[in-house]
Amino acid sequence: MSAPLTIHYHRDFDGMVSGAVLAAILIDLFNDRVDWKSVNYDQRRDWANFGSGTRFAIVDFHFHPQAAYWFDHHPTTFLTPELRAAYQPSARWNWDETSPSCPPLILRHAREHWGYRAPERFQEMARWSDVIDAARYESVEQAIFGDTPALRIARALTVAPTPDWTDELVGAMTTGTLEDVANRQDVEKAHQRASRNRDKALEQFPPTVLKKEHDVVLYDASSSKIRRERFAPFYHHPDVVYSVGVIPTRSGYHITCGENPWNPPTRGLHVGELMEKYGGGGHKAVGGANPSSLEDARKIAAEIRDALVASLQEG
């Protein structure tokens, strides 16, 4: 019997569903021994040695040539040209940068290569993963105040009580529906807390804006006293095309940048590729980076803002 497999998934809704779907498929089809653990950008520093001595899979995160299974949809997934050259589609690896999120890619691959028929609960998770990861919300109001099970779970993740809490939820997703997971007492408690934070964040956002001109809003919400809401810039400034902000994380500071899903640019830069220049990544419409200090984060955020303004003016 092969060694146990650890599925490393990106710690967001898209990644969690990806981890749960792949785990359930491997258990169901191959009777594999599987567990799961989240991975995040700070673990890329020694990427060549990631998972050394273990049997592992990676979903919704950077390509690794030692992964027994690997699925991703990020255009910035390959950290070096050598890694890009090492990738070839196979029965266990698949990359599709056109996929709005990762779970539909895994389900399609499993159907085509392994004859897997996904239950409706996984199809529903995949549909909502597309909505959440690609910001395909009907409106900014749905994005901020939406109350479906998937959106309640996604909001609850913003106040995860511990870094490994998502591992518990992945386990719940392998066997339950989105409604089952959303109705868990710990998820409901986190959702209520996150909703209060959301309301506070919307109230606190306006004073964080440093500059709003040329269809780009730049804000600094780096203070730990300020609550954060991803779509607050577009709720308060629906006319802008891009937002760039500095926010705190458990390990330091993060630059977040994205297009306004309800007022996107007709032409613009690839945000993920722009973030790659600063050690980050992402998609065409959204990306992030983790500078080494608050001073660097503020400096880089201003540079990104200037690059976006220049691209809009050229267009």
C-alpha positions, 0 to 999 in steps of 0.5 A: 500500500502506498504512503498516506497522501497529504493534500495541500490546499490554498487557504480560501473557499476555492482552495478548500473546496478543491482539497475536499473534492480531490480527497473525496475522489481519491478515497472513493476511486482509489481507496487512498489514505488521505489527509489535508493541510492548508498552504499559503504564500509564506511557504514558498520561500524554500519551495524546492524542498516543500513536502520533502520526504512525504507523499503530497498533492497540491491544489489551487496553488503553485506547481511543484514537480514532486506533487503526486497530484497537482491542479491549479488555475492561476496564471502565475503558478510557475515560480521559475521558468524551469518549473514551467518547463517541468510541467506536462499535462498528465493523468495526475496533473492539470493546469487551466488558467482559463478556469474561474476557479480550481474545483471545476477543473478537478471535477472535469479532469476526474471525469475525463481521466478517471470516469468519476461522476460528481455528486450534485453537492460537489457541482454546487460547490464548484459553481459557488467557487467560480462565483467567489474566486472570480468575483462573479457576484450579481452585485456588490450588495450580493458580495457583501451581504449575500446569505447563501450557505457558500457566502456564509462560509466564505465570510466566516473564513475571514475570522477563522479562530485558528490557522488549522480551522479550515482543515476541519471544514475541508473534512466536513466538505468531503462528506457534507453539503454546503448547507451542512457546513454552513449550519455548523455551530462554529461556522455560524458563530464565525459568520455572525462575528464576521458580519459584525466586522463587515458592518464595522469595516464599511463604516471605517473604510472612508478615512483609510483612503489616501488617494482617489483619482484617475479611476484608482483608489489607494487606501491604507488599512494597515492598522490592526484596529481597522476592520477590513472588507474586500469589496468596501472600496467598490461599495463606497466608490462604485465609479472606480476601476481599481483598488489598491490597499495595504492590510495586516495579516498574521505574519506581516502586511499584505498588498491587495489589488483588484479590478472593480467587478462591476466597473472593470477596465476596458483595457488594463494590466494583468494584476497577477503579473504585476504582483509577481514583480513584488513576490506575489501573484494572482489572476488578471483581475486580482492579486496580492503580495506580502512585502517584508515590512509596512514601509515596503508595503506602503511604497509598493502599493503606491507604485502599483497604484501609479502603474495602474493609473498609467495603464488606464491613461494609455488605454 
